[in-house]
Amino acid sequence: MSTLYSSFNAGISGLNANSTRLSVISDNIANSATAGYKRQNASFQAMILSAGGAGAYMAGGVRSSTMRLIDERGAISSSANPTDLAVGGRGFLPVTTNGQGNTPLMLARTGSFRPDAQGILRNEHGLVLLGWPANPDGSVATYSRDTPGGLQPVQINRTQFNSDPTTQINLRLNLPATATRTGASGDSHDVTLEYFDALGSAESLNMRFTPVIPATGTSNEWTVTITDSASGAVVGEYIMQFDDTPPNAGRMMSITQPAPATGAPYDPVTGELAVTMGSQTISLDIGRLNASDGLTQMASSFTPVSIIKNGSPVQSLLSVQVDPDGMLRGIYDSGLVRAIAQIPLVDVPNPNGLMSLDYQTYRVSEASGPMFLWDAGDGPTGDLLGFSREESATDIANELTNMIQTQRAYSSNAKVIQTVDEMLQETTNIKR
């Protein structure tokens, strides 16, 4: 009779196991349109019982267990929002529940993030995107990779202004060779170089080229004085010597500084000299010595050829973009593109061991292993994709097939219980 009763218990365990599987299937189907959803999987394990005697058999039944397959990836779909993010490969976005700190750290595969009233990027569930903030010059400091301590809420202020101070000016011009001959007028020649300071204001450097007139012959020598319009101070003074013999005739031969030296010395390797105005330093590229593309002394006319500078006045933020390496960059109305923050990707040794939370988010657990913050596209992690969402990993056709199998298995287990009941009834009828 114990064997018969074990069949009864095995049938009940079969009903329970298939009920669990149906619950998993219904959950997967219900979330077939949920962005970033990772499907659950139900698996069965046989239970073996010892009969305690030769020739006897005890039905152990079945036990069910479930696992969320977090490492399965859904299809990537496009969107019109640059801060709709998805991971094109392995890795997770770092998110949190509030904009005041980075705890508790949660992980997400995708999210539609938009600025709130304070400019903090939040998704439709209010979760805050985390990243490493960029410095004012667009660089990102070095942070610890095994802890979320350096992560901060990513903030985009649509009304923010930015400046792009000038750091480089390329100058090409020709000086009149006849101006350094005996008997020349000695008139100087000026060229104005506009630059933008740290506040976005337009200022200028005035370069005055004064010829050195010798008693006899030709000196081929010029004194250059650089004056800053903002302060009126001389920020650089140099003596330029030009060659007058082939094959380098008309090219710069040497650049020295009179004592006491004002400004940084000329660098013959780069062809630059640096001038400093307060906290701002600008490199003036005037060409290398004996080079045809630098300052020249040819013919008899003063001819500015080209003045090229970087920098721009104060500008406002127009839009943002997310690069595959996780850099969130602001695009300003002047055309300046500058990093606002870097969004790292979180990776763990066992993604399926993560603790599942609401809103398709996860938390590091003992089973998942420790976290590590990677640059997107580096190491094992995939690229970070803007204008993208990851769809649900549910396969409707597969789930419906599993539902049919589960229904048949459930009916069969119910039939086992019915059969055992009928057999027990027959055993009861023996007494009659």
RODO-2510 file (C-alpha; in nm, 4 decimals, decimal comma):
residues 432
     n   res          X          Y          Z
     1     m     0,0000     0,0000     0,0000
     2     s     0,2913     0,2377     0,0681
     3     t     0,3898     0,2031    -0,2979
     4     l     0,0388     0,3001    -0,4017
     5     y     0,0391     0,5980    -0,1719
     6     s     0,3791     0,7053    -0,3133
     7     s     0,2147     0,7172    -0,6569
     8     f    -0,0525     0,9446    -0,5104
     9     n     0,2137     1,1793    -0,3669
    10     a     0,4119     1,1722    -0,6926
    11     g     0,1017     1,2827    -0,8835
    12     i     0,0472     1,5701    -0,6415
    13     s     0,4111     1,6802    -0,6795
    14     g     0,3623     1,6686    -1,0565
    15     l     0,0607     1,8967    -1,0279
    16     n     0,2575     2,1413    -0,8119
    17     a     0,5597     2,1393    -1,0444
    18     n     0,3519     2,2014    -1,3552
    19     s     0,1578     2,4723    -1,1745
    20     t     0,4885     2,6449    -1,1064
    21     r     0,5880     2,6081    -1,4708
    22     l     0,2576     2,7559    -1,5834
    23     s     0,3125     3,0505    -1,3491
    24     v     0,6531     3,1081    -1,5070
    25     i     0,5052     3,0872    -1,8579
    26     s     0,2253     3,3291    -1,7717
    27     d     0,4764     3,5750    -1,6266
    28     n     0,6911     3,5548    -1,9400
    29     i     0,3933     3,6072    -2,1709
    30     a     0,2614     3,8961    -1,9606
    31     n     0,5995     4,0701    -1,9968
    32     s     0,6486     3,9997    -2,3653
    33     a     0,6274     4,3748    -2,4325
    34     t     0,8227     4,4873    -2,1244
    35     a     1,1510     4,6535    -2,2272
    36     g     1,4520     4,4816    -2,0754
    37     y     1,2523     4,1908    -1,9316
    38     k     1,4516     3,8692    -1,8798
    39     r     1,2443     3,5538    -1,8985
    40     q     1,2140     3,2997    -1,6205
    41     n     1,2833     2,9321    -1,6787
    42     a     1,1327     2,6433    -1,4807
    43     s     1,3248     2,3174    -1,4536
    44     f     1,2268     1,9842    -1,2914
    45     q     1,4376     1,7495    -1,0802
    46     a     1,3400     1,3917    -0,9978
    47     m     1,3153     1,2965    -0,6301
    48     i     1,4367     0,9463    -0,5462
    49     l     1,3063     0,7626    -0,2398
    50     s     1,4524     0,4411    -0,0986
    51     a     1,1976     0,1583    -0,0882
    52     g     1,3710    -0,0142     0,2012
    53     g     1,3329    -0,3618     0,0542
    54     a     1,4241    -0,5732    -0,2440
    55     g     1,1879    -0,5490    -0,5403
    56     a     0,9827    -0,2608    -0,3998
    57     y     0,9659     0,0802    -0,5583
    58     m     0,8629     0,4115    -0,4044
    59     a     0,7689     0,6988    -0,6367
    60     g     0,9617     1,0082    -0,5301
    61     g     0,7863     1,2527    -0,7582
    62     v     0,9299     1,5751    -0,8942
    63     r     1,0547     1,9073    -0,7604
    64     s     1,0558     2,2310    -0,9573
    65     s     1,2975     2,5232    -0,9471
    66     t     1,3082     2,8531    -1,1341
    67     m     1,5867     3,0749    -1,2662
    68     r     1,5798     3,4134    -1,4333
    69     l     1,7999     3,4010    -1,7446
    70     i     1,9537     3,7455    -1,7100
    71     d     2,2319     3,6712    -1,9562
    72     e     1,9815     3,6244    -2,2409
    73     r     1,9547     3,9374    -2,4549
    74     g     1,6518     4,0859    -2,6178
    75     a     1,6452     4,2521    -2,9581
    76     i     1,7628     4,6161    -2,9823
    77     s     1,5075     4,8660    -3,1119
    78     s     1,5684     5,2278    -3,2088
    79     s     1,4061     5,5387    -3,0615
    80     a     1,4099     5,9169    -3,1074
    81     n     1,5574     6,0022    -2,7656
    82     p     1,9394     6,0241    -2,7440
    83     t     1,9326     5,9161    -2,3789
    84     d     1,7323     5,6014    -2,4450
    85     l     2,0098     5,3575    -2,3600
    86     a     2,0748     4,9895    -2,4195
    87     v     2,3824     4,7701    -2,3851
    88     g     2,5006     4,6069    -2,7050
    89     g     2,6538     4,3042    -2,5369
    90     r     2,7530     4,2148    -2,1822
    91     g     2,7174     4,4627    -1,8972
    92     f     2,4629     4,6666    -1,7030
    93     l     2,3802     5,0340    -1,6532
    94     p     2,4360     5,1634    -1,2973
    95     v     2,1165     5,3162    -1,1569
    96     t     1,9801     5,4087    -0,8167
    97     t     1,6477     5,5006    -0,6580
    98     n     1,7178     5,8662    -0,5808
    99     g     1,9193     6,1623    -0,6995
   100     q     2,0901     6,2332    -0,3686
   101     g     2,3499     5,9568    -0,3722
   102     n     2,4579     5,6361    -0,5336
   103     t     2,3107     5,3876    -0,2883
   104     p     2,1477     5,1478    -0,3203
   105     l     2,3262     5,0597    -0,6440
   106     m     2,1068     4,8705    -0,8891
   107     l     2,1773     4,7374    -1,2358
   108     a     1,9638     4,7713    -1,5481
   109     r     2,0048     4,6557    -1,9048
   110     t     1,8111     4,9388    -2,0656
   111     g     1,6244     5,2573    -1,9786
   112     s     1,4541     5,5609    -2,1273
   113     f     1,6233     5,8446    -1,9405
   114     r     1,5140     6,2073    -1,9504
   115     p     1,6098     6,5124    -1,7410
   116     d     1,3859     6,5978    -1,4470
   117     a     1,3346     6,9493    -1,3076
   118     q     1,6923     6,9532    -1,1772
   119     g     1,8352     6,8077    -1,4985
   120     i     1,9020     6,4650    -1,3421
   121     l     1,8493     6,1792    -1,5865
   122     r     1,5668     5,9522    -1,4699
   123     n     1,3812     5,6720    -1,6427
   124     e     1,0053     5,6194    -1,6526
   125     h     1,0183     5,4491    -1,3106
   126     g     1,2098     5,7335    -1,1443
   127     l     1,5415     5,5477    -1,1351
   128     v     1,8470     5,7734    -1,1639
   129     l     2,1305     5,7046    -1,4084
   130     l     2,4768     5,7112    -1,2499
   131     g     2,8118     5,8038    -1,4012
   132     w     3,1440     5,9745    -1,3417
   133     p     3,1182     6,3546    -1,3824
   134     a     3,3517     6,5257    -1,6280
   135     n     3,5754     6,8171    -1,5349
   136     p     3,5041     7,1619    -1,6864
   137     d     3,7553     7,0899    -1,9639
   138     g     3,5759     6,7669    -2,0570
   139     s     3,8270     6,5274    -1,9015
   140     v     3,7206     6,2546    -1,6587
   141     a     3,9213     6,1808    -1,3457
   142     t     4,0347     5,8314    -1,2477
   143     y     3,7972     5,6518    -1,0113
   144     s     3,7994     5,3177    -0,8317
   145     r     3,6582     5,0402    -1,0498
   146     d     3,5520     4,7929    -0,7797
   147     t     3,3268     5,0265    -0,5837
   148     p     3,0421     5,2632    -0,6788
   149     g     3,1788     5,5345    -0,4491
   150     g     3,2757     5,7718    -0,7317
   151     l     2,9464     5,7444    -0,9197
   152     q     2,7127     6,0435    -0,9162
   153     p     2,3715     6,1142    -1,0706
   154     v     2,4154     6,2205    -1,4323
   155     q     2,2841     6,5752    -1,4706
   156     i     2,2059     6,7695    -1,7869
   157     n     2,1109     7,1333    -1,7493
   158     r     1,9470     7,2466    -2,0715
   159     t     1,9932     7,6115    -1,9724
   160     q     2,3591     7,5767    -1,8835
   161     f     2,6237     7,7848    -2,0569
   162     n     2,9795     7,6892    -2,1316
   163     s     3,2910     7,8612    -2,2506
   164     d     3,5557     7,7345    -2,4850
   165     p     3,8678     7,9429    -2,4169
   166     t     4,1276     7,9732    -2,6893
   167     t     4,4364     7,7584    -2,6417
   168     q     4,5884     7,7592    -2,9914
   169     i     4,6423     8,0192    -3,2634
   170     n     4,8125     7,9357    -3,5932
   171     l     4,9672     8,2365    -3,7652
   172     r     5,1116     8,2572    -4,1147
   173     l     5,2365     8,5848    -4,2637
   174     n     5,5087     8,7370    -4,4758
   175     l     5,7372     9,0225    -4,3684
   176     p     5,8904     9,2575    -4,6282
   177     a     6,2592     9,1759    -4,6850
   178     t     6,3334     9,5324    -4,7926
   179     a     6,2278     9,6706    -4,4535
   180     t     6,5513     9,5567    -4,2836
   181     r     6,7883     9,7296    -4,5303
   182     t     6,9915    10,0358    -4,4581
   183     g     6,7889    10,3472    -4,5178
   184     a     6,4480    10,1787    -4,4738
   185     s     6,1747    10,3709    -4,2932
   186     g     6,1730    10,1397    -3,9906
   187     d     5,7916    10,1366    -3,9772
   188     s     5,6466     9,8530    -3,7711
   189     h     5,3706     9,6186    -3,8858
   190     d     5,0861     9,5061    -3,6581
   191     v     4,8579     9,2037    -3,6686
   192     t     4,5674     9,1513    -3,4257
   193     l     4,4900     8,7992    -3,3003
   194     e     4,1464     8,7629    -3,1424
   195     y     4,1061     8,5081    -2,8621
   196     f     3,8348     8,4042    -2,6150
   197     d     3,9064     8,4008    -2,2431
   198     a     3,7720     8,1586    -1,9796
   199     l     3,4516     8,3618    -1,9433
   200     g     3,3844     8,3590    -2,3175
   201     s     3,4766     8,7265    -2,3656
   202     a     3,6564     8,8258    -2,6841
   203     e     4,0005     8,9785    -2,6290
   204     s     4,2978     9,0222    -2,8575
   205     l     4,6741     8,9911    -2,8795
   206     n     4,8575     9,2532    -3,0797
   207     m     5,1770     9,1353    -3,2465
   208     r     5,4031     9,4212    -3,3551
   209     f     5,6864     9,3415    -3,5939
   210     t     5,9581     9,6106    -3,5882
   211     p     6,2505     9,5831    -3,8329
   212     v     6,6077     9,6237    -3,7135
   213     i     6,7783     9,8783    -3,9443
   214     p     7,1563     9,8244    -3,9707
   215     a     7,4176    10,0925    -4,0427
   216     t     7,5058     9,9106    -4,3614
   217     g     7,3608     9,6165    -4,5554
   218     t     7,0593     9,4142    -4,4511
   219     s     6,9958     9,2765    -4,1013
   220     n     6,7102     9,0329    -4,1820
   221     e     6,6153     9,0806    -3,8175
   222     w     6,2840     9,1733    -3,6545
   223     t     6,1787     9,2510    -3,2992
   224     v     5,8379     9,1057    -3,2117
   225     t     5,6335     9,2406    -2,9209
   226     i     5,3073     9,0724    -2,8120
   227     t     5,0637     9,2824    -2,6082
   228     d     4,7419     9,1663    -2,4416
   229     s     4,4442     9,3985    -2,4952
   230     a     4,2745     9,2946    -2,1705
   231     s     4,5584     9,4088    -1,9442
   232     g     4,7682     9,6214    -2,1775
   233     a     5,0749     9,4266    -2,0649
   234     v     5,3487     9,2909    -2,2863
   235     v     5,3239     8,9123    -2,2637
   236     g     5,6003     8,8180    -2,5065
   237     e     5,9068     8,9683    -2,6715
   238     y     6,1258     8,7956    -2,9301
   239     i     6,3988     8,8570    -3,1863
   240     m     6,3530     8,6793    -3,5217
   241     q     6,6386     8,6239    -3,7603
   242     f     6,5690     8,5253    -4,1213
   243     d     6,7999     8,3541    -4,3692
   244     d     6,8869     8,5265    -4,6978
   245     t     7,0882     8,2534    -4,8689
   246     p     6,9603     7,9595    -5,0749
   247     p     6,8062     7,7123    -5,0251
   248     n     6,6451     7,8582    -4,7100
   249     a     6,6229     8,2193    -4,8210
   250     g     6,3297     8,3943    -4,6577
   251     r     6,2812     8,1334    -4,3862
   252     m     6,3180     8,1744    -4,0116
   253     m     6,6724     8,0961    -3,9013
   254     s     6,6543     8,1637    -3,5264
   255     i     6,4245     8,3053    -3,2579
   256     t     6,5710     8,4364    -2,9334
   257     q     6,4546     8,6489    -2,6413
   258     p     6,6107     8,9741    -2,5228
   259     a     6,6973     9,0009    -2,1543
   260     p     6,5008     9,0052    -1,9348
   261     a     6,2912     8,7413    -2,1121
   262     t     5,9173     8,8019    -2,1416
   263     g     5,6993     8,5057    -2,2355
   264     a     5,7944     8,1433    -2,2855
   265     p     6,0874     8,0540    -2,5111
   266     y     6,0257     7,9440    -2,8690
   267     d     6,0043     7,5655    -2,9123
   268     p     6,1846     7,4675    -3,2352
   269     v     6,0367     7,1165    -3,2240
   270     t     5,6720     7,2277    -3,2389
   271     g     5,7255     7,5696    -3,3935
   272     e     5,5295     7,7303    -3,1102
   273     l     5,5768     7,9979    -2,8492
   274     a     5,3448     8,0279    -2,5516
   275     v     5,2048     8,3458    -2,3982
   276     t     5,0231     8,3599    -2,0659
   277     m     4,7507     8,6011    -1,9630
   278     g     4,6596     8,5383    -1,6008
   279     s     4,5531     8,1729    -1,5803
   280     q     4,5140     8,1340    -1,9578
   281     t     4,7986     8,0158    -2,1793
   282     i     4,7834     8,0303    -2,5585
   283     s     5,0241     7,8539    -2,7907
   284     l     5,1140     8,0587    -3,0983
   285     d     5,2138     7,8370    -3,3869
   286     i     5,4388     8,0411    -3,6156
   287     g     5,6068     7,7466    -3,7888
   288     r     5,9377     7,5663    -3,7433
   289     l     6,2791     7,6999    -3,8309
   290     n     6,3852     7,6658    -4,1946
   291     a     6,0324     7,5600    -4,2880
   292     s     5,8462     7,7041    -4,5836
   293     d     5,5073     7,6923    -4,4076
   294     g     5,6036     7,9254    -4,1219
   295     l     5,6599     8,2989    -4,1006
   296     t     5,8592     8,4190    -4,4005
   297     q     6,0523     8,7283    -4,5094
   298     m     6,0111     8,7612    -4,8836
   299     a     5,9639     9,0414    -5,1364
   300     s     5,8561     9,3842    -5,0195
   301     s     5,5057     9,3614    -4,8718
   302     f     5,3592     9,2772    -4,5329
   303     t     5,1019     9,0041    -4,6028
   304     p     4,9025     8,8171    -4,3344
   305     v     4,8314     8,4808    -4,4988
   306     s     4,6127     8,3019    -4,2420
   307     i     4,5059     8,3231    -3,8792
   308     i     4,3404     8,0108    -3,7395
   309     k     4,2340     7,9777    -3,3768
   310     n     4,0259     7,7484    -3,1599
   311     g     3,7810     7,8493    -2,8892
   312     s     3,4464     8,0251    -2,9049
   313     p     3,2339     8,2729    -2,7091
   314     v     2,9799     8,1696    -2,4461
   315     q     2,7443     7,9054    -2,5822
   316     s     2,4296     7,7264    -2,4683
   317     l     2,3568     7,3539    -2,4716
   318     l     2,1515     7,2357    -2,7690
   319     s     2,1506     6,8567    -2,7392
   320     v     2,3426     6,5588    -2,6088
   321     q     2,4810     6,2381    -2,7537
   322     v     2,6021     5,9113    -2,6012
   323     d     2,9116     5,7561    -2,7570
   324     p     2,9726     5,3789    -2,7688
   325     d     3,2460     5,4192    -2,5040
   326     g     2,9906     5,5589    -2,2581
   327     m     3,0822     5,9265    -2,2915
   328     l     2,7811     6,1542    -2,2601
   329     r     2,8681     6,4664    -2,4570
   330     g     2,6949     6,8013    -2,4806
   331     i     2,6568     6,9720    -2,8188
   332     y     2,6547     7,3525    -2,7958
   333     d     2,5241     7,6132    -3,0381
   334     s     2,8769     7,7126    -3,1425
   335     g     2,9521     7,3568    -3,2504
   336     l     3,1538     7,2764    -2,9382
   337     v     3,1219     6,9139    -2,8267
   338     r     3,2333     6,8499    -2,4694
   339     a     3,1990     6,5552    -2,2313
   340     i     2,9469     6,5953    -1,9488
   341     a     2,9884     6,2542    -1,7843
   342     q     3,1119     5,9029    -1,8486
   343     i     2,8649     5,6183    -1,7968
   344     p     3,0471     5,2953    -1,7067
   345     l     2,9082     4,9461    -1,7467
   346     v     2,8880     4,7081    -1,4522
   347     d     2,9883     4,3454    -1,4978
   348     v     2,9747     4,0461    -1,2630
   349     p     3,1130     3,6927    -1,3105
   350     n     2,7670     3,5284    -1,2983
   351     p     2,4860     3,7548    -1,4264
   352     n     2,2242     3,4830    -1,3621
   353     g     2,3153     3,4974    -0,9935
   354     l     2,2027     3,8588    -0,9584
   355     m     1,9125     3,9354    -0,7272
   356     s     1,6063     4,0384    -0,9287
   357     l     1,4213     4,3553    -0,8263
   358     d     1,1256     4,5543    -0,9600
   359     y     1,1437     4,7517    -1,2854
   360     q     1,3810     4,5049    -1,4549
   361     t     1,6669     4,5929    -1,2183
   362     y     1,9105     4,3727    -1,0322
   363     r     2,1425     4,3812    -0,7348
   364     v     2,4783     4,2177    -0,6774
   365     s     2,4600     3,9048    -0,4619
   366     e     2,6937     3,6389    -0,3311
   367     a     2,5904     3,4117    -0,6176
   368     s     2,6659     3,6733    -0,8834
   369     g     3,0156     3,7510    -0,7601
   370     p     3,1680     4,0973    -0,7101
   371     m     3,1016     4,3884    -0,9446
   372     f     3,3548     4,5733    -1,1595
   373     l     3,3096     4,8992    -1,3477
   374     w     3,4309     4,8909    -1,7084
   375     d     3,4503     5,1536    -1,9779
   376     a     3,1796     5,0619    -2,2282
   377     g     3,3227     4,8576    -2,5127
   378     d     3,6280     4,7642    -2,3056
   379     g     3,7087     4,4261    -2,1528
   380     p     3,4112     4,1866    -2,1619
   381     t     3,1476     4,4586    -2,1907
   382     g     2,9609     4,5682    -2,5016
   383     d     2,9055     4,9157    -2,6422
   384     l     2,6622     5,1622    -2,4886
   385     l     2,3962     5,2473    -2,7449
   386     g     2,2031     5,5753    -2,7508
   387     f     1,8672     5,6108    -2,9282
   388     s     1,8096     5,2425    -2,8344
   389     r     1,6038     5,0168    -2,6105
   390     e     1,6408     4,6461    -2,5396
   391     e     1,3171     4,4577    -2,5906
   392     s     1,1848     4,1676    -2,3854
   393     a     1,3719     3,8390    -2,4140
   394     t     1,0417     3,6452    -2,4227
   395     d     0,9774     3,4275    -2,7285
   396     i     0,5966     3,4073    -2,7537
   397     a     0,5969     3,1021    -2,9841
   398     n     0,8231     2,9101    -2,7481
   399     e     0,6147     3,0040    -2,4452
   400     l     0,2899     2,8911    -2,6116
   401     t     0,4534     2,5597    -2,6997
   402     n     0,5640     2,5188    -2,3391
   403     m     0,2108     2,5990    -2,2265
   404     i     0,0688     2,3139    -2,4351
   405     q     0,3257     2,0723    -2,2918
   406     t     0,2544     2,1927    -1,9379
   407     q    -0,1206     2,1523    -1,9836
   408     r    -0,0787     1,7952    -2,1069
   409     a     0,1598     1,7104    -1,8238
   410     y    -0,0779     1,8587    -1,5668
   411     s    -0,3703     1,6579    -1,7072
   412     s    -0,1607     1,3392    -1,6989
   413     n    -0,0662     1,3915    -1,3343
   414     a    -0,4296     1,4553    -1,2494
   415     k    -0,5124     1,1275    -1,4246
   416     v    -0,2534     0,9472    -1,2069
   417     i    -0,4235     1,0786    -0,8928
   418     q    -0,7638     0,9712    -1,0272
   419     t    -0,6289     0,6229    -1,1061
   420     v    -0,4746     0,5824    -0,7591
   421     d    -0,8044     0,6899    -0,6051
   422     e    -0,9889     0,4254    -0,8065
   423     m    -0,7359     0,1586    -0,7027
   424     l    -0,7722     0,2516    -0,3357
   425     q    -1,1500     0,2275    -0,3791
   426     e    -1,1102    -0,1235    -0,5207
   427     t    -0,8963    -0,2159    -0,2192
   428     t    -1,1715    -0,0895     0,0119
   429     n    -1,4309    -0,2957    -0,1764
   430     i    -1,2415    -0,6206    -0,1018
   431     k    -1,4015    -0,6276     0,2428
   432     r    -1,7543    -0,6439     0,0976
***
